[in-house]
């Protein structure tokens, strides 16, 4: 029996645990106690299924289960591919007491979660995230959905899982690019809420890149605890939960503008956080030293720090105007007062936003 940490997302009757530890996919008791019925559908993708599907299936003795394998990549996070999940649920006559098990990274988690929210108006959901990004961010908090050609994550629902099982052993099979993409979201938690954690990440970046188990476990635990606290205080993003979107408005514009899948989500968010830092400096909040510290930690994590040359200023502005943080025609941005202190603001000019984009290209 391996040791693990259990955190709690406190949402009253809909509270749920986050299990973090090594070899959790060898422990049937953790998964099965969160499956209330006798049927399950495992949703995975072509990359993760060959590695871990049999492990999860082995935990489901006595439960009728089926599996659906999605193509791998952000470009497949759409309504057409989502329909393959519904096809499987209906073909196998899964009922309202079915549990959908999301086995994979953020795309699998978002799509399986949206299917769970929608099928028969809501069935049970368990998240088993297998990438660093999904373990520290997308599997926690209940955001689910798919992309539209005009905007990322514009079709979806808030829908909480019954449990999140983050087996850190799965990170051993993650490629280096995906690991760096996950580190972007880890860095984000330091930037928005915890300057001490930011410094810890900075000092331990080499250990994280080398997949040191203790360093990764600590980074995942702090990230999940921060997100759990924010979600418990603001589940539907009416206030402080928006802080979790630091860099995401710029980043989503990059993902949409470049074509889904060209840049990984974490790569786009890494560049987006550098852009947010530069805009924060334009507003007189961050000093140049803090901007350079932000850029340097992204570079150390092997993340992009500049806007893609193939996107022009107007394309950025057009895509950013189609964002979930646009309310009554006004785009609210998450910016930094200090490292460790983020705010949601609409107090900026269009010229300041346009200048931020102009100074964010590689020189």
N, C-alpha and C positions, 0 to 999 in steps of 0.2 A: 504494500500500500504506500503510494508516494504521498509526501506532504503537499498540502496545497493551502492557499489563502482563499477565504470566502469573504467577499464584500456584499453589501446589500444596497439595492436601489430602492429607496423608500418612497413608495407611491401608494400607501395605504393598503387596500385590499389587493392591489395589483403590484405589490412589491415583489422583487425577485432577486435571487442570488447571482453573483458573478464568481465562478470558480476559476482560480488561476494557479497553475502548477504543471509539473512535468508528468507525462504518461497518464493523463486523465482519461484518455480514450481506451485505457486498459481496465477501467473501473465501471462495470455495468450499473452499480447501485446509484452512481451520481446521475446518469442519464435517465434510467428507468423510473426513478421516483418523481420525475417531472412529466411523465407521460400518463395522463389520466385515463385514456381509453385503450382500446386494443388494436388500433391501426395507426400507421405512420407512413409519411412520404418523405424520403430523404432527397433533398435537392442539392446537387453538387455540380462540378464542371469537369471538363475533359482533362484538366491538369491535376486537380485535387483527387478526383475519384479513384484513379489507379493507385494512389498513395494511401488513402485513408478510408475509402468506402467500405471495404471488407471489415475493417476494425469496428466501424459503427454498426454495420449489419450484425456483427457477432454479439453486440450488446443488446440486441432486440429479441432474444429468445422469448417465445410465447406471444409475440406481437406480430400481427400481420403487417408486412411492410412492402413498399415498392420504392424504386429509385428513379429519378429523372436526372439526366446528365445534360447540362447546358453547355453551349460553346463558351470558350473562355475569352473574356475581354469586355471592356467598357462599351465597345461598339455594339455589343449584343444586349445591352441593358435597355430593352425597349418592349413595347406592348406585344409585338409579334412573338418574340421569344418567351415573354411572360405567359403567353397563351399555351405554350407547351406544358407548363406546370398545371394549368387548369385542365388541359386535355387528359393528363395522367390522373389527376384527382377524380375526374368524372368517369374515365374509362374503368378505373379500378373501384368505382362506387365508394369512394371515401366519404364518410359522413361528418356531421358537425363535431363529433368528438375525436376526430383525427388530429394528430400532431404533425406539423410540418417541421422537419429538422433541416436547418440550413448548414451545410458543410462546405465551407469555402471562405473566400475573401469577401470584400465589401460588396461586389456586384451580386454574388450569390445571396448574401445576407439581405441586401436591399430587395431583391426580386422575390426571394422566398418569403420574406416578411410581408411584402405587399400582397402576394398571393394568399398568405394566411389571413391578412386583414380583410380580404375581399371574398374569399371562397365561403359560400353560405353565410356571408356577412360576419365571418370571423371564426377561425379555428385556432387550435393551440399552436404555439411556435416555440422552438428551442434553437438558439444560435450556437453553432460550434465554429467559431472563427479560426481560420488557419493562416492568416497573414498578420504581420505586426499591425498594419493599419486597421484591420477589422478588430483585432484584439483590444487595441487601445481606444478605438473610436466608434466605428460604424455599427458594431454589433450591440452596443450599449445605448439605450435611450429611446429606442422605438421609432426612429426615422426609417421609413421604408419607401420604395418608389422606383420609378424608371425614368429614363431620359426621353426628351422629345428633340427632334432636330433643331428646334428654335431655343431650347434651354434645358440645362441639366437639372435633373431631379424635380421637374415641374409637375409631375403626376405621381401622387403617392398618398401615404397616410401615416399618422402617428399610430403605432401599434406595438405594444410592449411584449417581449417574450416571457415565457415562464422561467427561463434560466439562460445564462450565458456560460458556456464551458470553454475556457481558453486554455487549451493544452499547449504549453510553451514548447513542447518537443516538436510540434509541427513546424516551428520556425527553422528547424535544421534543414528542411528541404526547400526553403524559400530562396529564390535567387537574389543576388545582391541588389539589383535595381528595385525589387519589391521591398527589400529590407529598408533601403534608404527612403523609399516613399512612405513607409510606416513611421520612420523617425521624424518626418515632417510634422505629423500629428502629435508626436511626443513633445517635440520642441514647442509646438503651439501651446500646450498646457503651461509650460514655463513662462512663455511670453504673456499669456493673458492673466495668469493668476498667481504665479509663484516664482519670484526671481531667484530664490534659493534652489529650486528644482532646475531652473534654466542653467545656473552655474554648475550644478551637479552633472547635467547632461553634457555641458561643455567639457568638463574635466574627465568624463567617462565615455566620450564618444568612441575612442578606439576600442574599448571593451565592448560597447554596443555593436560596433561594426564587425567585431570578431565573434559576435553571438555568445558572449560570456553569459552563462545561465543566470547567475546572481544579478548581474547588471540589467539584463532584459526583464527578469522577474520584478525587480524594483521599479523599473521604468513603466512597466505595464500596470503594476499595482497603483502607483501614484497617479498615473493618467486615468485609470478607471475610477479611482476614488474621487478625483476632481470632477470627472464627467458625471458620476452618480450623484454627487452633491448638487451640481448645477441642474441636472434633470429633475431631481426631487423638488427643487425650489421653483422650477419653471418648465413643466413638461412640454407644453405646446408652443414654446418660444414666443411668449408675449413680452418678455423682458430680458433677463440676464442670460438666458440660454443662447441668445444671438451672439454673445461673446465667443462661443465655440466656433464661430464662422470667421475668425481672423484669417485674412488672406484668401478666403473662399470666394468672395465676389470677383476679385481679379482672377483667381484660379479657375473658377467655373467658366469665365469668359475665354480663358486660354483653352480649356478642354473642348468647349463648344466650337471655338473659332478654328482650332487646329484639326478638328475632327475627332470624335470620341475614340480613345484608345491610342492616339499618337503620343500624348503625354499621359503618364499615370496620374491619378488624382493627387497623390502626395507630391509629385514633382510640380504640378501646377500650383498647389497650395504653398510649396516652398518658395517659388518665385513670387506668388501672390503676397506672402508675408513680407518679403523684401520690399515689394511695392507699397504695402501698407506702412512699413517703417519709414520709407522715404516720404510718403504723404504726411505722416505724423510729424516728421521734421519740418516739412513745408508749413505746417500749421503752428510751428513753434513749440511742439510738445517734446519730441525726442531730440537729444543733442546728437551730433555727428558720431561721437564715440559709440552710442547705443545702436545707431543705424549700422555702423561697421561691425559691431559685435553680432548683430542679427544676421548680416550677410555672411560673416565668417563662419558661424555655426552651421549655416545651410551648406556652405562650401565643404566644410569638414564632413558633413553627413552625405556628401556627394549628390547634392540636390542643385537644380538650376536656380540661379539668383537674378536672372534678367528676363525681360519679356521676349517672346519669340519674334525675330525680325520679320517673319512673313505675315504678322498681324499689324495693321496700321492703327493709328490712334482712333479713327472714327469707328473701326470695327470693334475695338475695345468698348467704346462708349455705347454703341448700339447694343452689344451683347450684355453689358452691365445694366442696361435699362430693363432687361427681361430677367429679373432676379426676384427671389421670394422676399428679399428685404426692401423691395419697392412697395411703399404704402402710400396711397393717395398720390401717386405720381412722384414721390420723393424717395430717392435711394439712400438708405441708411448704411453707413460703412462702419466696420469695426476697425478702430485705430488704437494706437498706443500712447498713453500719457507717460508711461515709463515701461521698462522691461518688468513684467509682472503686474501691470495695471492697464487693462484694456477698457475701452468705452465704445458704446454704440452712438454714433453721431450723424446728424444731418447738417452740422454747422461747418460747411465748407463751400467753396465756390466751384462752379464748373471749370473755371480756368485752373484752379488748384488741382482738380482731378485730371484735367487734360495735361497739365505740366508733369504730374506724377508719371503718367504713361510715357510722355516724351523722354523723361530722364531715366526711364527704366530699361531702355534698350542697351545692349552691350555696345560699348564705345570702342 
